[in-house]
């Protein structure tokens, strides 16, 4: 994975988090629509479709949370990873997440540390919005102790957890080229999830 440059970063009008939010807004909206099209909280079967999508994304991003260079940038990064939690969710529901038609969806390559920042932004942002999903999941008899562990908030609360991440993200010095890589990668991450959701929807028809 290509390391971050040691060159002097360029002056930027917006911090990385703001730039990512602005540049990926449309992609984020498409993902939300694709996920809700799965009817994830209308039935347990719908939730399982949603869980398969989440599993694929968490599996692809899990190695980032163990990258020494990224751990130096983000305090407590390994503890933020939700891959183990979603594996336990699958076991709760007797669902083998490793066997799925979604394996045919090839994930984009995360080729640099700057790109990794974009993927982390998307993943951490999804945890912020998980509060609403958890309320819906409760209607199916699921909880942070059974079947919806990956939707659980951190001990310090979702808001503070997110703000701490954003502060560390925006503190990373990046060149203009690296900023572009991060934004492009965030778009790739959203498109990957959207593709997974569409594939899961097609498989259910």
Secondary structure, DSSP 8 states (H G I E B T S, - for coil): -B----S-----SS-HHHHHHHHTHHHHHHHHHHHHTT-TTTSHHHHHHHHHHHHHHHHHHGGGGG-HHHHHHSTTHHHH--HHHHHHHHHHTT--TTS-GGGGS------BHHHHHHHHHHHHHHHHTHHHHHHHHHTTT-BTTBB-GGG---TT-HHHHHHHHHHHHHTS---HHHHHHHHHHHHHHHHHHHHHHHHHHHHH-
